[in-house]
Amino acid sequence: MILDEVNFEKSKDKKRVGRGISAGGGKTAGRGTKGQKSRSGYSRRHGFEGGQTPLFRRLPKLKGFKQITAQDQTVSISNLSRLSGTDITLKTLADAHLIKTEQITAKLVGKEKLDKAYTVEGVKVSGGAKKAIEDAGGTVKK
């Protein structure tokens, strides 16, 4: 094997300090001079941030249960032209990728004029959107 092909970096040993001046890491052994950190036996406690209030004390203890309230995903009625049919349900909105999944609630918003008569069922509708849907000849069911 040719020595040029050997990668010495992978097997390089850690630099041994504190073994005398001639070894290249003697005297203070890279610790600087004086001070608490230069002494033997020095160790900081886990999570110490130099006197700043540590992260584990800045965060709450996370006890108990916090309910996450789901919000409606809003869908503009101008996006309804992406739908193939005229029936609007949570499933059709999810299939058209207007909402993430059909397991959540959605709300139609907007006042734009519609070119088709849509039938909305199982989806919340704002006042302006309801008026626009009914003006186009559509219906809104609960």
HUBELRA-V643815 format. One record per residue. N is the residue number from 0. RES is the residue in one small letter. SS is DSSP state (alpha for helix, beta for strand, coil for the rest). Layout:
# HUBELRA-V643815
n->{N N}
res->{RES RES}
ss->{SS SS}
This chain:
# HUBELRA-V643815
n->{0 1 2 3 4 5 6 7 8 9 10 11 12 13 14 15 16 17 18 19 20 21 22 23 24 25 26 27 28 29 30 31 32 33 34 35 36 37 38 39 40 41 42 43 44 45 46 47 48 49 50 51 52 53 54 55 56 57 58 59 60 61 62 63 64 65 66 67 68 69 70 71 72 73 74 75 76 77 78 79 80 81 82 83 84 85 86 87 88 89 90 91 92 93 94 95 96 97 98 99 100 101 102 103 104 105 106 107 108 109 110 111 112 113 114 115 116 117 118 119 120 121 122 123 124 125 126 127 128 129 130 131 132 133 134 135 136 137 138 139 140 141}
res->{m i l d e v n f e k s k d k k r v g r g i s a g g g k t a g r g t k g q k s r s g y s r r h g f e g g q t p l f r r l p k l k g f k q i t a q d q t v s i s n l s r l s g t d i t l k t l a d a h l i k t e q i t a k l v g k e k l d k a y t v e g v k v s g g a k k a i e d a g g t v k k}
ss->{coil coil alpha alpha alpha coil coil alpha alpha alpha alpha coil coil coil coil coil coil coil coil coil alpha alpha alpha coil coil coil coil coil coil coil coil coil coil coil coil alpha alpha alpha coil coil coil coil coil coil coil coil coil coil coil coil coil coil coil coil alpha alpha alpha alpha coil coil coil coil coil coil coil coil coil coil coil coil coil coil beta beta beta beta alpha alpha alpha alpha alpha alpha coil coil coil coil beta beta coil alpha alpha alpha alpha alpha alpha coil coil coil coil coil coil coil coil coil coil beta beta beta beta coil coil coil coil coil coil coil coil coil beta beta beta coil coil beta beta coil alpha alpha alpha alpha alpha alpha alpha alpha alpha coil coil coil beta beta beta coil}
